[in-house]
Amino acid sequence: FRFADWRATIAFVDAVAELAERADHHPDLAVGWGRCEVAWSTHDAGGISGNDVACAARTDDLAASAGSEPE
């Protein structure tokens, strides 16, 4: 995801962190200035689970609300 600046990026990261805590499911994050990569997977399942798909959809909604689009 791309963002206008550092503050917008970190606000998005914070929102994803809240989502992850509520879901008790935590993604891998790669964060830099104006960008954040979010990777949901279930290590125990050896890949992608239904929970990952649901969390990814919620992440897309968060990003859209923050004015970003997935890359």
Backbone bond lengths (Angstrom), bond angles and torsions (degrees), N, CA, C in turn:
res aa  C-N    CA-C-N  psi(-1)  N-CA   C-N-CA  omega(-1)  CA-C   N-CA-C  phi
1 F - - - 1.440 - - 1.517 107.78 -
2 R 1.346 116.69 144.45 1.459 122.97 177.65 1.524 109.66 -111.48
3 F 1.325 114.92 142.66 1.457 121.60 -179.40 1.522 109.69 -132.43
4 A 1.327 115.68 163.15 1.462 121.22 -175.80 1.522 113.12 -67.81
5 D 1.339 116.89 -32.13 1.460 119.41 -175.81 1.532 109.99 -161.75
6 W 1.318 114.75 -177.70 1.470 121.59 -177.45 1.527 111.90 -62.89
7 R 1.322 117.21 -45.72 1.472 120.32 -178.19 1.523 111.77 -60.81
8 A 1.320 117.66 -41.45 1.465 120.89 178.24 1.523 110.52 -65.19
9 T 1.320 115.93 -38.31 1.468 120.40 178.25 1.521 110.58 -62.39
10 I 1.320 116.66 -48.46 1.457 120.69 -177.40 1.522 111.32 -68.89
11 A 1.317 118.00 -33.85 1.467 120.18 175.12 1.530 109.78 -61.94
12 F 1.324 117.23 -40.78 1.460 121.43 176.63 1.535 110.15 -64.23
13 V 1.324 117.45 -45.71 1.469 121.17 178.30 1.525 110.14 -57.47
14 D 1.318 117.17 -43.55 1.467 120.86 178.27 1.529 111.07 -61.58
15 A 1.337 117.09 -40.95 1.462 120.56 179.01 1.531 111.04 -65.59
16 V 1.326 116.93 -40.15 1.471 120.58 176.90 1.527 109.96 -65.29
17 A 1.322 117.14 -38.59 1.463 120.76 178.35 1.525 110.80 -61.76
18 E 1.336 117.44 -41.45 1.470 120.84 177.42 1.530 110.93 -64.00
19 L 1.323 116.56 -43.58 1.458 121.14 176.45 1.527 110.49 -58.42
20 A 1.313 116.21 -46.07 1.464 121.32 -178.65 1.526 111.59 -62.49
21 E 1.311 116.71 -41.82 1.465 120.06 179.25 1.523 111.03 -64.63
22 R 1.349 116.91 -44.04 1.462 120.15 179.02 1.528 111.33 -62.66
23 A 1.330 116.78 -36.74 1.465 121.19 -178.81 1.525 112.20 -84.80
24 D 1.335 117.17 -9.77 1.464 122.71 -173.03 1.530 110.15 50.76
25 H 1.340 113.84 45.44 1.466 122.65 -176.97 1.521 106.34 -149.94
26 H 1.312 117.53 122.80 1.462 120.34 -166.48 1.529 111.84 -121.15
27 P 1.346 116.59 125.69 1.462 120.57 -178.54 1.524 111.87 -84.14
28 D 1.321 114.95 167.89 1.455 121.18 167.43 1.526 106.30 -86.54
29 L 1.326 116.81 135.62 1.461 122.27 -179.67 1.523 109.67 -122.51
30 A 1.328 115.86 138.35 1.464 122.33 170.84 1.527 105.38 -123.02
31 V 1.326 116.22 117.00 1.459 121.45 -171.69 1.517 109.93 -120.09
32 G 1.325 115.30 136.52 1.456 122.53 173.59 1.509 108.57 -146.41
33 W 1.324 117.55 179.93 1.455 121.14 -178.48 1.525 108.79 -62.54
34 G 1.346 115.79 117.54 1.448 121.53 176.37 1.517 116.07 74.86
35 R 1.327 117.03 13.34 1.466 118.43 -178.97 1.524 110.87 -151.55
36 C 1.325 115.71 152.62 1.452 122.15 174.35 1.518 108.74 -151.08
37 E 1.306 116.62 126.55 1.461 122.56 174.20 1.524 107.23 -101.94
38 V 1.322 116.16 131.11 1.462 122.28 -179.07 1.521 107.93 -121.04
39 A 1.331 116.98 125.29 1.465 121.61 -179.67 1.523 109.41 -124.42
40 W 1.316 115.67 111.18 1.466 121.70 176.59 1.513 108.59 -95.01
41 S 1.313 117.46 130.75 1.457 122.33 172.07 1.521 108.29 -156.89
42 T 1.312 115.03 162.77 1.460 120.30 178.93 1.520 106.99 -116.29
43 H 1.319 115.76 104.28 1.462 120.86 -175.50 1.522 111.69 -59.79
44 D 1.335 116.77 -40.60 1.470 120.28 -179.86 1.524 112.08 -63.39
45 A 1.340 117.02 -30.23 1.464 121.47 -179.97 1.529 111.27 -87.82
46 G 1.321 116.20 -9.61 1.452 119.92 -179.93 1.522 113.41 74.23
47 G 1.316 117.23 24.30 1.467 119.74 179.41 1.498 112.34 166.17
48 I 1.317 114.85 -137.80 1.461 122.02 -174.78 1.521 110.09 -97.76
49 S 1.327 115.71 132.92 1.465 121.55 177.68 1.539 108.75 -115.20
50 G 1.308 116.12 173.24 1.456 121.27 175.63 1.517 111.85 -59.51
51 N 1.316 116.93 -35.95 1.458 121.06 177.50 1.529 110.54 -63.27
52 D 1.334 117.00 -38.88 1.464 120.56 177.97 1.527 110.61 -62.77
53 V 1.327 116.47 -43.62 1.462 121.22 -179.49 1.534 110.08 -62.96
54 A 1.328 116.82 -43.30 1.466 120.76 178.96 1.527 110.92 -64.09
55 C 1.327 117.11 -44.32 1.468 120.31 179.66 1.527 110.91 -66.01
56 A 1.325 117.48 -36.90 1.464 120.60 177.86 1.528 110.77 -64.48
57 A 1.318 117.33 -39.98 1.466 120.42 178.02 1.525 110.36 -64.08
58 R 1.318 116.89 -41.27 1.473 120.25 177.40 1.532 110.60 -64.82
59 T 1.334 116.18 -37.12 1.465 120.92 178.14 1.523 110.30 -64.13
60 D 1.332 117.25 -42.49 1.464 120.35 176.54 1.524 110.71 -59.72
61 D 1.325 117.24 -40.65 1.473 121.02 177.54 1.521 111.16 -62.64
62 L 1.333 116.50 -43.07 1.475 120.46 178.05 1.522 110.43 -61.21
63 A 1.314 116.07 -43.95 1.465 120.24 -178.50 1.529 110.82 -65.52
64 A 1.320 116.58 -42.21 1.472 119.70 178.62 1.534 110.48 -62.10
65 S 1.326 116.65 -40.22 1.465 120.49 177.77 1.517 111.83 -63.68
66 A 1.343 115.80 -29.18 1.471 120.67 -179.71 1.521 111.80 -87.94
67 G 1.347 117.17 2.47 1.453 120.41 178.52 1.511 114.94 85.55
68 S 1.318 117.34 17.83 1.459 121.00 -179.52 1.523 110.47 -109.97
69 E 1.300 114.62 161.88 1.463 121.91 173.75 1.524 107.75 -126.09
70 P 1.352 117.00 144.20 1.473 118.33 175.58 1.522 110.43 -64.16
71 E 1.320 115.10 147.40 1.477 120.26 177.63 1.496 110.41 -89.30
